[in-house]
């Protein structure tokens, strides 16, 4: 979508993609570090944020517009223009619970077990790597 801005808009989109990608890497490192320290709720929130930012980078690249101010991984995946493996779509849908629990009072759920945390962090790492490889 040009909006009459031509080359200037393209430069802004490239900056947006770079911004989202850089933020995703930072948040990934923080999230995994927190999970390793046993701070599960906050760690998984940051892992979710990292996936959200990578998806927003793809949305910017695909639509040539700024990313929407939404947090749903599934919605961002739909807007990204990427052809996701089915298991990644299912994971993104389920993993959204960690964003909500970190943002709004009264929505916290019991912490996942150590096994569930390891599983989710492992799948998140697969999705993160897949999203990164799509650039």
Backbone as CSV, one residue per row, in Angstrom:
resi,resn,N_x,N_y,N_z,CA_x,CA_y,CA_z,C_x,C_y,C_z
1,UNK,0.852,-1.168,0.000,0.000,0.000,0.000,0.900,1.233,0.000
2,UNK,0.826,2.035,-1.034,1.736,3.156,-1.231,1.309,4.401,-0.473
3,UNK,0.035,4.699,-0.434,-0.502,5.902,0.201,0.137,7.180,-0.345
4,UNK,0.669,7.110,-1.565,1.231,8.294,-2.192,2.592,8.696,-1.674
5,UNK,3.231,7.854,-0.877,4.514,8.224,-0.297,5.692,7.636,-1.050
6,UNK,5.433,6.743,-1.985,6.487,6.191,-2.833,7.650,5.617,-2.069
7,UNK,8.850,6.012,-2.477,10.091,5.466,-1.930,10.225,5.727,-0.427
8,UNK,9.741,6.875,0.046,9.833,7.191,1.475,9.068,6.178,2.316
9,UNK,7.907,5.765,1.838,7.115,4.773,2.567,7.853,3.446,2.604
10,UNK,8.485,3.080,1.487,9.233,1.830,1.426,10.365,1.851,2.445
11,UNK,11.047,2.960,2.569,12.132,3.072,3.543,11.574,2.919,4.960
12,UNK,10.426,3.527,5.234,9.822,3.409,6.554,9.466,1.958,6.864
13,UNK,8.951,1.239,5.885,8.588,-0.160,6.099,9.835,-0.987,6.378
14,UNK,10.896,-0.749,5.639,12.145,-1.466,5.896,12.647,-1.205,7.311
15,UNK,12.516,0.015,7.769,12.909,0.346,9.145,12.005,-0.360,10.150
16,UNK,10.717,-0.443,9.827,9.790,-1.133,10.710,10.135,-2.615,10.816
17,UNK,10.424,-3.241,9.683,10.802,-4.656,9.694,12.047,-4.860,10.543
18,UNK,13.043,-4.017,10.348,14.280,-4.127,11.132,14.009,-3.899,12.621
19,UNK,13.171,-2.940,12.928,12.808,-2.652,14.321,12.176,-3.874,14.984
20,UNK,11.189,-4.463,14.323,10.489,-5.622,14.890,11.429,-6.820,15.024
21,UNK,12.279,-7.041,14.034,13.210,-8.178,14.096,14.213,-8.013,15.230
22,UNK,14.755,-6.833,15.374,15.730,-6.575,16.443,15.074,-6.762,17.815
23,UNK,13.879,-6.213,17.973,13.159,-6.364,19.239,12.845,-7.812,19.554
24,UNK,12.549,-8.584,18.517,12.231,-9.999,18.712,13.427,-10.754,19.286
25,UNK,14.607,-10.478,18.759,15.811,-11.160,19.249,16.082,-10.771,20.701
26,UNK,15.960,-9.504,21.017,16.165,-9.058,22.406,15.174,-9.722,23.349
27,UNK,13.897,-9.709,22.971,12.872,-10.290,23.840,13.022,-11.800,23.958
28,UNK,13.479,-12.453,22.898,13.722,-13.891,22.956,14.778,-14.198,24.014
29,UNK,15.884,-13.469,23.964,16.971,-13.693,24.929,16.494,-13.469,26.360
30,UNK,15.729,-12.410,26.572,15.198,-12.128,27.908,14.242,-13.236,28.344
31,UNK,13.334,-13.620,27.449,12.346,-14.641,27.784,12.966,-15.972,28.158
32,UNK,13.907,-16.433,27.354,14.553,-17.713,27.640,15.368,-17.617,28.926
33,UNK,16.020,-16.494,29.132,16.769,-16.297,30.374,15.866,-16.362,31.600
34,UNK,14.699,-15.738,31.522,13.754,-15.776,32.636,13.227,-17.191,32.867
35,UNK,12.922,-17.909,31.803,12.462,-19.301,31.946,13.542,-20.124,32.635
36,UNK,14.791,-19.945,32.218,15.897,-20.693,32.826,16.080,-20.350,34.299
37,UNK,15.696,-19.137,34.694,15.779,-18.728,36.098,14.558,-19.176,36.911
38,UNK,13.610,-19.826,36.238,12.418,-20.293,36.922,11.312,-19.250,36.994
39,UNK,11.458,-18.144,36.311,10.438,-17.095,36.286,9.550,-17.344,35.061
40,UNK,8.732,-18.366,35.200,8.002,-18.938,34.078,7.002,-17.968,33.461
41,UNK,6.138,-17.376,34.272,5.088,-16.502,33.738,5.693,-15.357,32.927
42,UNK,6.693,-14.700,33.493,7.323,-13.576,32.801,8.156,-14.048,31.607
43,UNK,8.818,-15.180,31.767,9.624,-15.710,30.681,8.785,-16.051,29.466
44,UNK,7.671,-16.752,29.688,6.812,-17.126,28.563,6.121,-15.907,27.966
45,UNK,5.857,-14.885,28.786,5.320,-13.632,28.251,6.310,-13.022,27.255
46,UNK,7.603,-12.985,27.620,8.610,-12.413,26.726,8.845,-13.291,25.495
47,UNK,8.740,-14.602,25.648,8.847,-15.489,24.486,7.685,-15.195,23.527
48,UNK,6.477,-15.036,24.079,5.324,-14.664,23.262,5.589,-13.337,22.559
49,UNK,6.123,-12.370,23.287,6.412,-11.058,22.720,7.414,-11.161,21.569
50,UNK,8.398,-12.041,21.712,9.386,-12.238,20.651,8.724,-12.795,19.392
51,UNK,7.850,-13.781,19.565,7.132,-14.330,18.408,6.213,-13.277,17.795
52,UNK,5.550,-12.508,18.642,4.674,-11.440,18.171,5.454,-10.438,17.307
53,UNK,6.644,-10.068,17.752,7.433,-9.089,17.013,7.946,-9.645,15.685
54,UNK,8.343,-10.906,15.673,8.752,-11.495,14.392,7.573,-11.537,13.426
55,UNK,6.411,-11.878,13.928,5.224,-11.896,13.080,4.900,-10.494,12.573
56,UNK,5.051,-9.485,13.417,4.792,-8.113,12.977,5.776,-7.692,11.897
57,UNK,7.012,-8.145,11.980,7.980,-7.855,10.919,7.500,-8.457,9.604
58,UNK,6.997,-9.675,9.654,6.480,-10.317,8.441,5.230,-9.612,7.920
59,UNK,4.375,-9.165,8.813,3.180,-8.437,8.387,3.588,-7.157,7.666
60,UNK,4.530,-6.421,8.220,5.013,-5.196,7.566,5.568,-5.501,6.183
61,UNK,6.381,-6.526,6.105,7.012,-6.892,4.839,5.956,-7.319,3.812
62,UNK,4.995,-8.103,4.246,3.981,-8.638,3.342,2.988,-7.579,2.870
63,UNK,2.550,-6.745,3.789,1.503,-5.768,3.471,2.062,-4.428,3.022
64,UNK,3.371,-4.215,3.246,3.984,-2.916,2.966,3.272,-1.811,3.739
65,UNK,2.866,-2.151,4.939,2.185,-1.207,5.821,2.663,-1.485,7.243
66,UNK,2.312,-0.604,8.141,2.696,-0.782,9.531,1.903,-1.926,10.153
67,UNK,2.509,-2.587,11.119,1.850,-3.711,11.782,0.696,-3.211,12.644
68,UNK,-0.374,-3.986,12.713,-1.499,-3.589,13.567,-1.132,-3.722,15.044
69,UNK,-1.827,-2.978,15.858,-1.585,-2.995,17.306,-2.439,-4.090,17.940
70,UNK,-2.112,-5.325,17.592,-2.776,-6.495,18.154,-1.709,-7.428,18.715
71,UNK,-2.123,-8.301,19.605,-1.178,-9.208,20.252,-1.423,-10.669,19.905
72,UNK,-2.494,-10.957,19.192,-2.850,-12.336,18.847,-1.868,-12.896,17.824
73,UNK,-1.146,-13.924,18.217,-0.199,-14.559,17.309,-0.918,-15.147,16.100
74,UNK,-2.058,-15.734,16.340,-2.825,-16.336,15.249,-3.268,-15.276,14.245
75,UNK,-3.769,-14.166,14.720,-4.206,-13.091,13.821,-3.027,-12.542,13.027
76,UNK,-1.890,-12.330,13.698,-0.704,-11.836,13.001,-0.213,-12.849,11.970
77,UNK,-0.299,-14.124,12.304,0.095,-15.168,11.351,-0.787,-15.099,10.099
78,UNK,-2.081,-14.890,10.297,-3.004,-14.774,9.166,-2.637,-13.592,8.278
79,UNK,-2.218,-12.488,8.881,-1.890,-11.276,8.135,-0.502,-11.319,7.494
80,UNK,0.324,-12.252,7.932,1.728,-12.282,7.516,1.946,-12.714,6.074
81,UNK,0.988,-13.427,5.509,1.148,-13.942,4.161,2.014,-15.191,4.090
82,UNK,2.411,-15.733,5.222,3.243,-16.932,5.254,2.370,-18.185,5.232
83,UNK,2.924,-19.254,4.700,2.238,-20.541,4.649,2.769,-21.398,5.804
84,UNK,2.101,-21.318,6.934,2.549,-21.983,8.148,2.261,-23.477,8.142
85,UNK,3.169,-24.258,8.720,2.831,-25.661,8.998,1.648,-25.704,9.984
86,UNK,0.787,-26.677,9.835,-0.409,-26.783,10.671,-0.061,-26.821,12.155
87,UNK,0.988,-27.552,12.525,1.331,-27.648,13.944,1.778,-26.294,14.499
88,UNK,2.358,-25.439,13.679,2.742,-24.098,14.142,1.502,-23.246,14.387
89,UNK,0.520,-23.361,13.523,-0.726,-22.605,13.699,-1.402,-23.020,15.002
90,UNK,-1.475,-24.304,15.241,-2.087,-24.799,16.477,-1.322,-24.299,17.695
91,UNK,-0.004,-24.318,17.620,0.817,-23.839,18.729,0.587,-22.347,18.974
92,UNK,0.606,-21.539,17.911,0.425,-20.095,18.073,-0.908,-19.786,18.734
93,UNK,-1.938,-20.507,18.345,-3.255,-20.312,18.931,-3.242,-20.601,20.435
94,UNK,-2.606,-21.668,20.817,-2.545,-22.057,22.230,-1.598,-21.166,23.025
95,UNK,-0.513,-20.735,22.398,0.524,-19.973,23.101,0.067,-18.553,23.436
96,UNK,-1.000,-18.080,22.801,-1.523,-16.747,23.106,-1.885,-16.583,24.581
97,UNK,-2.152,-17.663,25.263,-2.500,-17.572,26.679,-1.417,-16.877,27.498
98,UNK,-0.173,-16.946,27.078,0.915,-16.354,27.849,1.001,-14.846,27.664
99,UNK,0.417,-14.328,26.619,0.360,-12.877,26.457,-0.709,-12.290,27.360
100,UNK,-1.860,-12.897,27.347,-2.981,-12.397,28.134,-2.650,-12.436,29.614
101,UNK,-2.068,-13.523,30.069,-1.752,-13.671,31.493,-0.767,-12.607,31.954
102,UNK,0.068,-12.123,31.074,1.043,-11.118,31.461,0.540,-9.695,31.373
103,UNK,-0.585,-9.482,30.726,-1.049,-8.118,30.464,-2.196,-7.649,31.351
104,UNK,-3.086,-8.533,31.718,-4.320,-8.099,32.348,-4.532,-8.756,33.709
105,UNK,-4.882,-7.951,34.711,-5.118,-8.525,36.045,-6.338,-9.440,36.030
106,UNK,-6.280,-10.432,36.868,-7.405,-11.340,36.989,-7.487,-12.392,35.908
107,UNK,-6.505,-12.434,35.022,-6.549,-13.422,33.946,-5.462,-14.471,34.104
108,UNK,-4.770,-14.440,35.221,-3.681,-15.392,35.376,-4.232,-16.802,35.555
109,UNK,-3.537,-17.724,34.953,-3.867,-19.131,35.055,-2.753,-19.793,35.848
110,UNK,-2.975,-21.015,36.299,-1.893,-21.709,36.985,-0.666,-21.796,36.084
111,UNK,0.496,-21.709,36.680,1.729,-21.831,35.909,1.812,-23.217,35.288
112,UNK,2.376,-23.294,34.106,2.573,-24.623,33.519,3.599,-25.400,34.335
113,UNK,3.526,-26.703,34.254,4.511,-27.548,34.930,5.870,-27.355,34.260
114,UNK,6.903,-27.872,34.868,8.227,-27.813,34.272,8.262,-28.501,32.923
115,UNK,7.565,-29.618,32.815,7.510,-30.353,31.549,6.769,-29.553,30.476
116,UNK,5.645,-28.942,30.861,4.883,-28.119,29.913,5.691,-26.901,29.469
117,UNK,6.403,-26.293,30.406,7.231,-25.131,30.082,8.329,-25.509,29.103
118,UNK,9.001,-26.626,29.360,10.073,-27.081,28.467,9.519,-27.385,27.075
119,UNK,8.357,-28.029,27.035,7.731,-28.347,25.746,7.389,-27.069,24.987
120,UNK,6.728,-26.127,25.670,6.317,-24.892,25.002,7.516,-24.055,24.567
121,UNK,8.541,-23.986,25.395,9.745,-23.235,25.028,10.432,-23.886,23.828
122,UNK,10.433,-25.211,23.795,11.038,-25.923,22.668,10.293,-25.690,21.367
123,UNK,8.970,-25.767,21.415,8.181,-25.519,20.207,8.299,-24.049,19.802
124,UNK,8.296,-23.155,20.780,8.465,-21.726,20.479,9.794,-21.488,19.772
125,UNK,10.820,-22.204,20.203,12.128,-22.057,19.555,12.070,-22.529,18.095
126,UNK,11.357,-23.618,17.849,11.174,-24.102,16.466,10.454,-23.057,15.617
127,UNK,9.388,-22.475,16.165,8.607,-21.476,15.435,9.448,-20.222,15.216
128,UNK,10.188,-19.808,16.236,11.059,-18.634,16.125,12.083,-18.840,15.004
129,UNK,12.705,-20.006,14.980,13.700,-20.307,13.945,13.042,-20.346,12.566
130,UNK,11.851,-20.937,12.468,11.144,-21.009,11.195,10.802,-19.616,10.695
131,UNK,10.273,-18.769,11.597,9.925,-17.402,11.208,11.159,-16.624,10.757
132,UNK,12.259,-16.811,11.455,13.501,-16.116,11.101,13.985,-16.564,9.720
133,UNK,13.844,-17.825,9.424,14.299,-18.366,8.139,13.443,-17.880,6.972
134,UNK,12.268,-17.338,7.248,11.369,-16.890,6.179,11.722,-15.520,5.627
135,UNK,12.710,-14.840,6.211,13.113,-13.515,5.698,14.043,-13.674,4.521
